[in-house]
Amino acid sequence: MRKTIKIIVIFWAILAALRLSSPLAEAAKKRVRVTPIKGVAYSSAKLSRPTNSIVLSLLNLGKVSKISYTLSYTANGIDQGVVGSLIPTDQTTDSRDLYFGTCSKGVCTPHHNITNATLTVSVTLKSGGVYTKRYIIRI
């Protein structure tokens, strides 16, 4: 029993000495936020009541390396959402129709009583900057 306690004490002493001599490396993501050029937009969003969706227009894609988007909302008291991303190729514009509902085998069922709807679009520029825009959707 004493031998086990001695081993544990020695282990902790060595561990403490290592921490003091060389601190543990901590990984941290560094986000570079670049203020976009004035007058340059990378996205716009519009509520489409006839299609029960948000039409997300993506603009100026020639300067963009990746776009990620998240639509989150509550329908009938249940949290719902849509997540997606896009890596532009040759196009300068694109769009996505983000449906408030579910679809399976070509049959779509709309969600009702939608509240707390937000759309967050994160644009990573080819220059390395990250531009994030949040839309609050009133239905």
N, C-alpha and C positions, 0 to 999 in steps of 0.2 A: 504494500500500500504506500509506504514512504517513497519507494523508488518511483512509483507512478506520479506522485505529487512533485517530486524533484524534476522529473522529465517535463511535466506541464509547466512548472515555474521557469525552467531553462528555455523551453520553447517560447513562452511569452516574453522573456527577457531578450531573446534574440530578435523576436518580431518587433519589439519596442525599439531596439537599437537600429534595426534596419529602417524603421519609419523615421527616426531622427536623422540618420545619415543621408538617406535619399527618399524624399517624399514620394508617395505613390502618384503616378501620373493619372490625372483625371481627364477623361475625354469630355470635350465640350464642343458642341456645334457652334460655329461662328456664323451668324447671319449678317451678311452685308446688305444694308439697306441703302439703296441709292435713290435719291429724289429723282423721279422721272422728269424728263424734259417737259417744260410747261407746254400745254396744248396737245400733248401726246397721250392718247388713251389706248389701253390694251384690251379693255372689255367694256361691254355695256349689257344691261339686262332689262328685259321688258316682260311684264306679266301678260300672258295671253289667256284671257278667260274662256274663249271658245274651245281651246285645246287643253285647258286645265293644266297649264305648264308655264315655265319661265323660258323665254328664248334668250340664250346667252350668246351674244355676238363677240367674237374674238378678233381683235384688230391689230395692225402693225406687227404681224407675226414674223416679218423679216428680221426683227431685232430680238426675237424671243427664242430661247432654247427649250423651254418647257412651261406648260400651264397645267395647274391642278385646280380643281374646283370641288366645293362641297356645298350642297344644298341640304339644310337641316330644318325640320319643322315638326310640329305636333299635329296629329290628325285624330280626332275623337279621343284625346288624352293619351295617345301612344306616340312616342318619338319615332320619327321616320327620317329618311334621308337618301340622297343621291351623291355618289362620289365618282369622280373621273379625272382623267388627265389626258394631255395631248402633247405630242412632240411634233411641232410643225415641220413640214418638208419643204415644198416649193411654194405653198400658198401664202398669201399675205393676209387673208381673212378666212374665217371659218365660223360655224355656229353649232350650237347644241340645243336641243329641245329637252328640257329637264321636266319630266312629267310628275305631277302631284298624284301619284297612284302606283299601282303595280300592274305588270304585264306578264302573262304566261301563255305560251303557245299562240301568240297573236291576239289574245283576248286581254283587253286592258280594263281595269276597274279603278275608277277615280276615288281618291280619298276625300272625305268631307270634314267640315268643321276645322279647317286648317288655321293654326295660330303659330306665333313665334317663328315665322319663316325668315331665315337668313341665308344668303348666298355669299360664300367667301371664295374669291378668285386669287390665286397666288401665281404670279408670273416671274419666272427666272429668266433674266436677260442674258444674252450672249456675252455681255460685258461682265457678268458675274453678280450683278445686283439682283435683289429680290423686291418685287413690288406687289403688295397685297391690298386688295380692295374688298370691302365688306358692304353688301347690299342688305338693307332691311326691307323686307317685302310686306306690304300691307295688302291683305286680301279682303 
